Amino acid sequence: MAETDTSRTPLRYAFLGPAGTFTEQALRSLPDAGSAELHPCATVTVALDAVRSGEADHAVVPIENSVEGSVPVTLDELAQGEPLMIVAEMTVPVAFSLLVQPGTKLEDIERVATHPHAAAQTRGWIAEHLPAAEVVHSSSTAAAAAALAVGPEGPKDPPWDAAISAPLAGDHYRLEALAEGIGDNAEAVTRFVLVSRPGRPAAPTGRDKTSLVAFMREDHPGALLEILEQLTTRGVNLSRIESRPTGAALGDYCFSIDAEGHIADRRVGEALMGLRRVCADVRFLGSYERHDGKAPTIRPGTTDQEFEQAGDWLARLRDGR
């Protein structure tokens, strides 16, 4: 019987904290999370910089919500600074709970705290059940719950009476749930990405997504069309595209893109080469398996085999055969 290697250093994961966030819930869905070191970070920037500096092997950060849209700070951090690579994605259903210290009743709540995105997603429930309560914004849903923590390290005089947070935060901070599933949209989900330092992408699965950032050369009529043409003419479908300011000057934008397929696919690879020709810069953010496992629809004329056949045909013409 082989001996177990106990000398292996555990992986270090940075994530948007504090403890009890939906981000931690996403992180804990990873197969090796149970044996890893988990390091909550105050912001997305701090979590990603921990990977850049080598203090963490990976980071898990939110990138998109089905109700509130993309997370701008994540898009901007991945587009700027020392390059990083997305190696996986996962989604977490957004199920909010109203958390309180034991003994608190609904009629006792005068101030309730949560993150602005959570406030927007529970607006209807708050209006119906806590119409007179003041809603206070916090840096995260878990931070709102942490301010009510029960125990020796808990606050002597909590700044609010209740927190709207992930159910996981109630376990962390020994809080009671007065109400569960209080979101206005039962189908809401948040998408998270697992980020590491750049390296070789995982092998294609046939159910992949490629993320990138395309930087315009200059603002001019048809600039976005030039970018889209490189993708559409090669049959590459987009699942998301958003413009983000680069910060260099007014009108200076880049485009954050999620495309169906893997960099190893001929249609995707040739689209990236086309973008490299027409853009000031292209930042490859990774090719990784889609969270929903859906395979893309590949239109006629854009399969790997058809690209190879076209290349062979051109080579014969050049050789005079």
N, C-alpha and C positions, 0 to 999 in steps of 0.2 A: 504493500500500500504506500503510495507516494506521500511524502510529508508536505504539510501545508506551509506555504511561504508566508511567514508572519512579518517579514522584514519589508514588505512592499509599502512604500509611502502612500497613504490614502490621498485620493484626489481632493483638490480644494476648489469649492464652488463659491463664487461671490454671487449675491442676488440682491435685488431691491428689497430692503427691509423696512422696518424692523421685523422681528419674528412674527409670524401670523399673517403675512400678506398672501394674496393670490399667487404672487411670484414664488413664494416658498412652496405653495401647494403644487405649482407646476414643476418646480425643481424636484420635489419628492416623488414625482411620477417617473423619474429616470431610474433605470435598473440599478445603478451603482450608488444612488443617493444615500442609501442606508449605511454604507461604510465610508462615506466621504466626510470631509470637514466642510461645514456650511458656515459661510461668513456673511451675515446681513450687512448691507451698505445703505448709507443714508440717501443716496441718489443713484440714478442710472449711470451718470458720469463716473462716480466713484467705483461702481461695480465693474464697468468696462476698463477703467484705468488700472484696476487691480490685475486684470488679465494682461494688459499692455506691459506692466512693470514686472510681471512674473510672480506677483504675490498670490495669484489664483491661477488655476489651470483653465477654468471655464467660468463664464458668467451666464446667468439666466435673467433676462430682462423682458418686460412687456413691449410689444411692438404694434399691436393693433387690437381694437375692440370693435365688436360687431355693431355696437350702438353709437359710441362716441368717435369711432374712426381711429386713425393711426396715432401713435405716441410720438409727437414731434421730436422730443429730446433724444429718443433712441435713433430715429432716422438721421438726425444731425450728427450724433456722436459716431455712427457707423460711416457716415460720409466724410468725416473730417478726422484729422489726427493720424496717429500711427495706425496702419491698416489692421483690421480684425476680420474674422471669417465666421459666418453662420454655419454651424454643422448639423443642426437639428431644429425642429420646431415642434411645439405642442400647444394644445388648447385646453382651457379650463372653463367649465360653465360658471357664469357669474351668479352665485347665490349669496345674497346678502342677509345678514342677521342683525337684529337690534340688540346690542349687548349692553348689559348694565351690571352694576355691583349687586350682589345678593340682597334681596329685600326691597329693591327699587321697583315701584309700580309705574305703569304707563302714565298715570295722572301726575306723577312726581317729576316728569321730564320737562324741563324748561329750555335746556340747551342740548342739542345733539350734534356731534361732530363726525365728519367723514371727509374723504377725498372729494374734490370737485366732480370727478367723473362719476363717483358713486352717488353723489347728491343728485346729479342729473338723471341717473338711472332709477332713483327711488323717489323722485319728486311727487308722483301721484300718490304713493303710499303715505308719504309724510303729510301731504295736504289732507288726506282722509283721516289719518289716525293721530297726527300730532300737529293740528292746524295752527296752534298758538306757539309752538316751539321755535326757537331761534336755531338756524342751521349754521354751524361753524365749520369752516374749511380747515383741514389738516394736511400734512405732507403726504400721508398715505392712510388707507383705512386702518392698517394695523397700528399706526401711530396714534390714531384716535382711540383705539382700544387700550393701548399701552398706558395712556394717561389715566385710565380707570383701574389699572392693575390691582388685584387683591393680594395682600401679603406684606411682609416686612419692608419690601422695597417699593411698595405702592405709594401713591400720592396721599398726603395728609388732607389736602383740600382739592379734590378733582376740579379741573376747569370746566367740565360739562357733566351732564347727568347720564348721557348714553352715547354709544358709538355705533355707527353703521359700518360693519366690517365683514370679513370672511368668517365663516364658522370656526375655522382653525384658530383664529385669534382668541376666541372665547376659551379654548382649551389652554392656550399659552398663558393667558392673563387671569384665569380663574373667574371668568365672568359668566353670568347667566344670559340666556337668550330669551328675551321677552317675546320676540317674534322672529320667524324664519322665512326665508324665501320671499323677501319683501321687495324685490326688484319689480319694476313695471313691465319688463320684458322677460318672460320665462325662457326665451331662446337665446338670451345674450351669452356670448362667450368672449374670452380674451385670448389672443394668440401671443405666445411667448417664443423667444428664440434662445438657443444655446450657442454661445459665442466662444471662440477660442482664438489663439494666435494663428496666422495664416499657415497653411500646409496643403498637402494633396487632398482634394475632395474625395469623399467616400465614393465607391464604385456606383454607377447608375443602377437604379432599381426598376426603371420604367414608370415610376410614379413620383417623379422628381420636380423640384422647383429650383430656379436659379434667380438669385437676387443680385442687383447691381445698381450702381449710381452712374448716370451719364451727365457729364458737364458740357454745356453749350460752349461753342467757341465765342460767340457774341450774340446779343439779342438782335434778331432780324426776322422778317416775315418768313414763315415756313421752317423755323428752327426746330420746333417740336415735330413737324411733319417729317423732316429729314431723319430724325431719330426713329420715329415709328416705322418709316419705310424700310429701314434696315431689318426690322423684326417681322413686319407683315409680309414682305416679299419672300421671306424664307419660311413662312408658315409658323412663326413662333407666336403663340397666344399669350396675352398678358393677363395676370390675375389682379394686378395692382400697379398703378402709376400715379405719382404725385410730384408736384413741383415743390422745391424747397429753396429758399434764398441761400446763397453761398456765404453771405456776409461781406463779400468783397466790395460790392457797390449796388445801388438800386438797379433793378432789372437784371442782375446777374444771378441766374438760377441754375440748379441742377435738378435732375429727375431721378427719383427713387423708384425702382422698378422690380416687380416680381414677375418672372416669366415661366411658363410651363416648359419643363424639359431640363436636361443636364448638360453641363459644359462639354461632356463627352459626345453628345448628340451632334451630328454634323450640322443640322439646321441651326442649333444654338451657337455652336462654335463659329460658324460663318457669320451669324448675326453679330456676335461680339466683335469679330474682325471688322465688319462694316461700321459698327459704332465707333471703333477705335480710329477709323479713317475720317469720320465726319465730326467727331466730338473733340473738345479740348483735352478731355481725359475721360477714362472709364475706370471705375473702381469695381472690381469683381468682389462680391460679398459672400459667394459660396453657392454650391449646388448640393441639395439635401433632399431627403424623402419628404413628401407632403404629409401633413398630419392626417389628412382624410384618406390617404391611400388611392386617390383617383389617378388614373392614367390619362394623359392628354390625348385628344383626338388629332391624329396626324393626317393632314390633308394630302391627296395625291400629288406627287412631285417633290415631296419634302422628306421622304424617308432616307435613312442613312444609305441604303442600297442605291436609291436613285441619285443621290449626290455622288456616290462613288462611280456609278455608270456614266454620269455626265463628265466627271473628271477624266475617266478613261477615254471617253470620246474626244475630249479636248486634247489629251496627250497624243492620240493617234493623228489628229489634224496637224499638230505641231511637228510631229515626226514625219509627216508626209505619207502616212500609211492609209 
